[in-house]
Amino acid sequence: MKASEKIKGIVFAYNTSGEYEMVKELGVEWMRLNICFPWADKMFGTLSEEYIQARQEILDTHAKGFQVMPATPPLGGFSYDEKEGKTCWHEHFPEFVGKKGTDEFYENVRESMRFICEDLGDAAGIYWQCMNEIDIPVFSNDYPDDILADTARASAEGIRRANPQARCGINISCYNENAVRIADLVYREGHPFYYMGVDQYFGSWQPGDVDDWIGVIDGLYERYGLPVLANEWGYSSDGELETEAPDPALIPEGLNEVCYTKKWFNQAEGGHTPQVQADYFKRGHRIFAQHPHCLGSFMFCWRDAYHCYHCGASDCPAECYWGIVDTECRPKPAYYAVKEALKEYYK
């Protein structure tokens, strides 16, 4: 694949309507946007307000000239609950979809995804992400591996009922023994997937630097024989370094050690600064543009978050400083580095 044909994408993690022109100026062509389960009361019943809003964002983004990769709902997720005042697990498939692991459940997942694909129409691009990071408890809780894997497969099968040309994949959260164990189940014989997706946050959530992506792409391509998509990648522009890990028993369920300490346990050379972030993004784009088995990437993410979705804090490095612009949409050095990289490496 020529560099000019690769996915030049970004994750619009938060509602950023009105900022499309700034994104276009970067040279970005794709956005990854979440879509949720459609119905509030029963299968093919009343559309939920959440779904209507998510659908409208996808339609608006497509109308602005971008291609959209929808990300289908995982089984659920741990996130901060303002009413409870703590991090809680939230199911994403209502009980009327059926008992997880049953034929009824999987068929209803297929039909839900078929409906979503038909409902979005041309606003949905050819690429789809099925669920999100099902290899980690944040999105899998304690569900068995087979239920996670078969739900991902059913999601893709439903999408392809509506669009047989759809190119589906999953995104494991990292490249380790646990992640490939789950991926092996998903990509076993008869799978409906086109690409192998992976997220990596070298220097933030794990040790290393952006150059370590080369080994990840090589390893996944060799294992699955499919082109590799970097569904998420980035570097936090803020956060101090902590060298001593806390006692896991002290960390509340659903949280992580970064949220607990408000510090990182990894960093690239130079630390978590806007300048290091900018250099990280430029070097990463050179890798993705030049690697023969890489489909492209989705940067995480466009804009900084006002609050961490894990713990709710406004100063938590876990989720607050990933943007290439800040919360007020003021460009960081990474904005200009990305603009330069997309122009230089994807000719």
N, C-alpha and C positions, 0 to 999 in steps of 0.2 A: 504494500500500500504506500502510495506517495504521501509525503508529509502534508501536502496541501489537501489531501482527502481525509485526513484523520480528524477525530472529534476534538474540537477546541471548545471545551465546556467549562461551566462553573455551576456550583450549587447555589441556588437562590434560597438560602436556608430560612429567610424571613421575608415577610411581605415587603417588597421593594418597588411597588408600582410607582412610576414617575421617574425611575432611575435607569430606564432602559437605554436611553441615549448614551449615558456614561459607559454602560456595559458594551454597547455596540462599538464605541470608540476604541475599546480594548482590542477588538478583533475576535471576540468570542462569538461563536455561532450556535452553540447548544446550551441549554439549561436543564438541569435535573430538578424536577418538581415532584413533591409528594402528592399522591392521590389516595383517598381513604375509601373504606367500605361504603357503598352508596346508600343503603336503606336504613331507616330509623325504626321500623316496626315489624317488617316481615320481608321475605324474599320478593323482589319486584314490587315492593310497597311504596311508601312515601320516601322521597329523597331527603336525606338529612341536610341540615343547614351547613354542616361542615363539608359535606361532599359538594354542595352547590358552590360554596366559596372556592374550594380547591379546583373544581372544574373551571370556574370563571377565570382563575389566575392562569391556568394552562391555556385557555382560549385567548386571553389577553396577550400572553407572552408570545404565542404563535402569531397573533395578528400584528405584533411589532416586528416580525421578521425573523424570529428565532425558531430553531428546531427544539422540541422538548422531548427529553427522556423521562417518562413517568416512572416513579418508584412506587410499587404497589405496597399495601399495608403488610407489616409483619403481624405475627400473632398478637403482639402487644409490646409494651415498653415500660421501663421504669422512668418516671419523670416527676418533677416537683409539682405537688398538688397544693395550690394556694388555699383551698378550703381546709385541707388536712394539716397544712403547715409542715409538710414533710414529703419525702420522696416515696412514691407509691407505684405499684404495678397497675397498668391500665390495659384492659383487653381491647383489641381492635376488631375482633369479629364477634358480633352479638350471639347470644345463646341460640337464637332461632336458625342460625346457620347449621347447627347440628353439633353433636358430640365430636370433639377432636379425635381424629384417627379412624373415623367411620367412613364408609363409602358415601353416606349422605353428606357429610361435611366436605369431603374432597370434591364431590360433584357440585355442591353449592359454591365452593370457591371457584371452580372452573366457570360456572355460569355468571358469577359476580364479575370476574375478570373479563369474560366475553362481553358482558353488558358495558363495562367501563370502556373497553377498547372501541366498541361500536359507538358509544355515547360521545367519546372525545373526537372520533372521526379523524380528519386530517390534522387536527391540532396535536395529536400524539405522533411523535416521530417513529422511525422504524425500530429504534432501540428502546428496550424496556429493562428496568431493574426489578427483579422479583424479590420482594421483601427486603430486609436490611440487616446485615451483619448477624445472621442467625447462629453464628458460632459463639456468641458471647451472651452472658446472662442478662445484659441490659435489654436485649430484644428477644431472648429465648426463655428467660426465667428458668423453670425446672422442667420444661417440656422435653419429652424424649426425642432423641436424634431423628428417629424415623418419622415422627410427626412433623418436625421442622422441615426435613428434606422433602417429604411428600407434599406438604403444603406449598413449598416453593415450586415443585414440579407441576402441581395442579394449577398454580397461578399462571405459569407459562403456557400450559395446555389450553387454558381458557382464553388467553390473549390470542393464541394462534388459531382458535376456532373462528375468531372474528377477522384476524389478519394472518393468513398462513405465511406471509413474508416477514412477520415480525422477528426481530433479532433479540432474544431474551437472554438474560444471564442473572446470576446472583453476585453479591459482593461479600466475600469473607472479610472480617475486620482486620486481619493481618495474615502473615504467611508463617504458620507454625503447625505443629503436630495436631493440635486440636482442630484447627481450622480446616486442614486438608482431610481430616477424618470425616467432618460433616460434608465437605465438598465432594468427597468420594461417594457418599450416599446420594447426593443430589445428582451427580453426573454419572451415575451407574448406567448400565446398558438401557437403551430406549429413551434417554433423556431428550427433552425438546429444546435444548439450549444452543445458542450460536457462539457466545463468547464466555470467557471466564473472567469474572470481575473480582477486584480486590481493593481494599482500602489500606493505606499505610501512612503513619504519621511519625516517621523516623525523626528522632530528636525531641519529640514531645511525649507521645504515648508509649514509645519504645526507644531503645538505644539506637544510635547510628545517625546517618545523614542521608540526604536525598539520593546520593549515588548508590545507596543500597537497593534502590528500585531495580537496578539492572539484574541482580541475582533473583529477585522476586519474579520478574517477567520471564526470565530464562527458565526458572524452576517450574512455574505454573504451565508454561507452554509445553515443556517436556512431559509433564505429568498428564495433561488433559488434551493436548493436541489442538487447542483452540486459541484464537487470538485473545490477547489479554487487554482488558480495559481497566484503567485506574479510575474507579468510580468515585473515590475521594482521596485527596492528598492535600497537604498543606503544612504550615508551621505557625505556631502561636507566636505573636509578636510581643508578648508580655508574660511575666511570671518569673518569680525567683526560683532558684534551684534548692531542693532539699536532698540531703544525702542519706538520711536515716528514715526508713519506712516505718509507718505506725503499726501498732498491733492490729491485725485484721479483725480481732474480736471487738475492737472499739468502733469500727466503721459501721454505720447503720445499713440495713439491707437496701440494696439498690444503688448505693453510693459507691464512689471510688476513692482511692487514696489522695488523688489530686484535689477533689472537692473537700475532702476531710481536712487536709493541711493547707489548702489554698496555695500550693507550690508544686512545681514540676519535679520529677525525679530523673528527667533526661533533658539534654539540650545539645544542639549543634554547637560547633566552635563559635565562640562569641556570645553565646547566651540567647535568651529570648528577647530580641530587640527588633524594631521595625527594619533596620538595615540588614540584619541577618535573614529575616523573613524574605526580603526582596531578593537577596542573592540566592536563597534556597529555591524560590519560584523560578528564577531564570535558569538555574542549572537543571532543575527538574524538567522544564519544557524542552531543553535540548535533548535529554534522555528520551522522552516520549516521542519527540519528532523523529529521532534517528533510529530508534529500536525497531527492527523489522517485524516483530511479533506483537507490537503494541498498537491498539486501535485508536489511542488517544487518551484524553483524561478529562475529568471534571474537578476543577480546583475547589477546595473547601476553605473559604467560601467568599461570597461577595462582601458582606457587611458584618461588622462586629455585632455581637448580641448585647442587648441591654441587661439580660439576666441569663445565668447558666440554667439550661433546661434540666440538668441533673439535680442541682441543689437549690436553685432559686436565687443565689447570691449575685450581686451586680459586679463583684470584683474577683470572680473565680476564674482562674486561667483555663480551667477545663473546657469551657465553651465560649468565653467572652471575647477573645482576641484573635480569632482566626481570619477575620475579614481582610481584604485588600483595601477597603475603605473603613473608616471608623463609624461609630453609631450615628454621627451627623452627616455621613456620606462624604467626608473629607478624605481625599486620597492619601494613602500611606505610600512610602517608597515602593512597596510591592506593586501598587497599581501601575506605576510607570515601568517597573521591571517586567511585568507581565505583558504590557503593551509592546515593549521593545522585543521581548522574546517571541511573541506570536508573529510579529512581522518578520523577524530574522530567521526563525527556524522552520516555519511552516509555509515557505514559498511554494 
